[in-house]
Amino acid sequence: ASAAAASRLRVLVTRQLPDKFTASLRRQLQHLEIVTWPSATQPVERKFLLDEAAKIDGLLCLLTDRVDAEFLGRVDPARFRAVSTMSVGVDHIDVAACRAAGVRIGYTPGVLTEGTADLALALLLATARRLPAAVETVRQPGAWGPWCPFDRLCGRGIGGSTVGLVGFGRIGQAVARRLSGFRPGRIVYTGPRPKPELAGPLNAEYVKFEQLLAESDFVVICCPGTPDTRHLFNKEAFKLMRPDSILINVSRGTVVKQSDLHEALSSGSIGAAGLNVTDPEPLPSDSPLLSLPNCVVLPHIGSADVATREAMAQLAVDNLAAGLLGQKMPAELL
């Protein structure tokens, strides 16, 4: 594309980003007009998004913004070319509708893998070793009593245990790499197919989903949130798990049926859960899960380290620029 063509481009960025990222976009697309939703913390209002749709050539969005048939019905098909999302998940985008409209999709895989895997281990350890309860014990006057060998803060260790990974993509493999230092007895994984070339060096063994549930002390959900994985963890799944098992979810909240999880945690069908993701997000403050002593909930912070978020923003910018210039995106959903 020529500089003259680039000068006519107009894009919508659905959240305020640090200036260096919009500057990078301007360097790649000269004389670019950027419309930015004027908040760094609150999602773009739906009306604003739809009203701008017909006037833009591209969109840089977050996972809080629905890019669906309604939005695509408002764009000018002669000019709208690319959606770039600052996320690895694309469940907020109607991928089929974008493809039918000839709209390219950029996303940010890879760059958040390590941060999310770090968080998975942190959440597993916090849940297994009852760290939130321990912190609360220190803060409550009189709660920190004399040392007791088997009190309520006695948790579980990873050493010698069986850890099951549901999903063995980039994040699942990164979790497996981190686990090795804790000397688990076994690492097992499940997914659409075995991956011996990737699992072998990590000493991970492929098993069927039901076997993983029955044999694992810790179950870590790393699979994508798709229609196929929606409510994969339900009453039937929890019945197969060990009564002292611990469930960790760092994928998408929709993979777990939360009412069934609450029942499983309340009844002792499973031991505990650590959730970095919920359905919906934010989780309402009156959610029954938040009243359970054996459930740790985090506000979707898997990628929340500065270096990871900056890498995500830069990749989203680079994807959008390439999409509008008709070039190969660094990370395109194909």
FENQUIBEL-V170603 format. One record per pair of residues at least 4 apart in sequence whose C-alpha atoms are under 7 Angstrom apart, sorted by the first residue. I is the first residue (numbers start at 1). J is the second residue. Records with the same first field share a line. If there is no record, write none. Layout:
# FENQUIBEL-V170603
I=J + J
This chain:
# FENQUIBEL-V170603
1=5 + 6 + 325 + 326
2=6
3=7 + 30
6=29 + 30 + 32
7=30 + 31 + 32
8=32
9=32 + 33 + 57
10=32 + 33 + 34 + 56 + 57 + 58
11=33 + 34 + 35 + 56 + 57 + 58 + 59
12=34 + 35 + 36 + 56 + 58 + 59 + 60
13=35 + 36 + 37 + 59 + 60 + 61
14=36 + 37 + 44 + 60 + 61
15=36 + 37 + 38 + 39 + 40 + 43 + 44
16=36 + 37 + 38 + 39 + 40
17=21 + 40
19=23
20=24
21=25 + 313 + 314 + 317
22=26
23=27
24=28
25=29 + 317 + 321
26=30 + 31 + 32
28=321
29=321
37=44
43=64
44=48 + 49
45=49
46=50
47=51
48=52
49=53
50=71 + 74
52=56
53=71 + 74 + 75
54=74 + 75 + 76
56=80
57=79 + 80 + 81
58=80 + 81 + 82 + 83 + 324
59=82 + 83 + 84
60=83 + 84 + 85 + 320
61=65 + 84 + 85 + 86
62=85 + 86 + 87
63=87 + 92
65=92
66=92 + 93
67=71 + 92 + 93 + 94
68=72 + 93 + 94
69=73 + 94 + 97
70=74
71=75
75=80
76=80
81=103 + 104 + 323 + 324
82=103 + 104 + 105 + 320 + 323 + 324
83=104 + 105 + 106 + 320
84=105 + 106 + 107 + 316 + 319 + 320
85=106 + 107 + 316
86=107 + 108 + 312 + 313 + 316
87=107 + 108
88=107 + 108 + 109
91=225 + 226
94=98
95=99
96=100
97=101
98=102 + 103 + 104
99=103
104=323
105=332 + 333
106=316 + 319 + 320 + 329 + 331 + 332 + 333
107=316 + 331 + 332 + 333
108=312 + 315 + 316 + 331
111=308 + 311 + 312
112=116 + 303 + 308
113=117 + 170 + 171
114=118 + 174
115=119 + 302 + 303 + 305 + 308
116=120 + 171 + 302 + 303
117=121 + 171 + 174 + 175
118=122
119=123 + 302
120=124 + 250
121=125
122=126
123=127 + 274
124=128 + 248 + 274
125=129
126=130 + 131 + 132
127=131 + 273 + 274 + 296
128=155 + 156 + 157
129=154 + 155 + 156
130=134 + 153 + 155
131=135
132=136
133=137
134=138 + 153
135=139
136=140
137=143 + 144
138=143 + 144
150=154
158=182 + 184
159=182 + 183 + 184 + 185
160=183 + 184 + 185
161=184 + 185 + 186 + 217
162=184 + 185 + 186 + 187 + 216 + 217 + 218
163=186 + 187 + 188 + 216 + 217 + 218 + 219
164=187 + 188 + 189 + 212 + 216 + 218 + 219 + 220
165=172 + 188 + 189 + 190 + 219 + 220 + 221 + 222
166=189 + 190 + 191 + 220 + 221 + 222 + 223
167=172 + 189 + 190 + 191 + 221 + 222 + 223
168=172 + 173 + 189 + 190 + 191
169=173
170=174
171=175 + 222
172=176 + 222
173=177
174=178
175=179
176=180 + 202
177=202
180=184
187=203 + 204 + 205
188=204 + 205 + 206 + 207 + 212
189=204 + 205 + 206 + 207
190=206 + 207 + 208 + 209
194=206
195=199
196=200
199=203 + 204 + 205
200=204
207=211 + 212
208=212
209=213
210=214
211=215
212=216
213=240 + 241
214=240 + 241 + 242
216=245
217=245 + 246
218=245 + 246 + 247
219=246 + 247 + 248
220=247 + 248 + 249
221=248 + 249 + 250 + 251
222=249 + 250 + 251
223=251
224=251 + 252
225=229 + 230 + 251 + 252 + 254 + 255
226=230
229=255
230=254 + 255
231=254 + 255 + 256 + 257
232=255 + 256
233=237 + 238 + 255 + 256 + 257
234=238 + 256 + 257 + 260
235=239 + 260
236=240
237=241
238=264 + 269 + 270
239=269
241=245 + 270
242=270
243=268 + 269 + 270 + 271
244=270 + 271
245=270 + 271 + 272
246=270 + 271 + 272 + 273
247=272 + 273 + 274
248=273 + 274 + 275
249=274 + 275 + 276 + 277
250=275 + 276 + 277
251=277
252=277 + 278
253=277 + 278 + 279
254=279
257=261
258=262
259=263
260=264
261=265
262=266 + 289
263=267
264=268 + 269 + 270
265=269 + 270 + 271 + 272
272=294 + 295
273=294 + 295 + 296
274=295 + 296 + 297
275=296 + 297 + 298
276=297 + 298 + 299 + 300 + 301
277=299 + 300
278=283
279=283
283=287
289=295
303=308 + 309
304=308 + 309
305=309
306=310
307=311
308=312
309=313
310=314
311=315
312=316
313=317
314=318
315=319
316=320
317=321
318=322
319=323 + 329 + 330 + 331
320=324
321=325
322=326 + 327 + 328 + 329
323=327 + 329
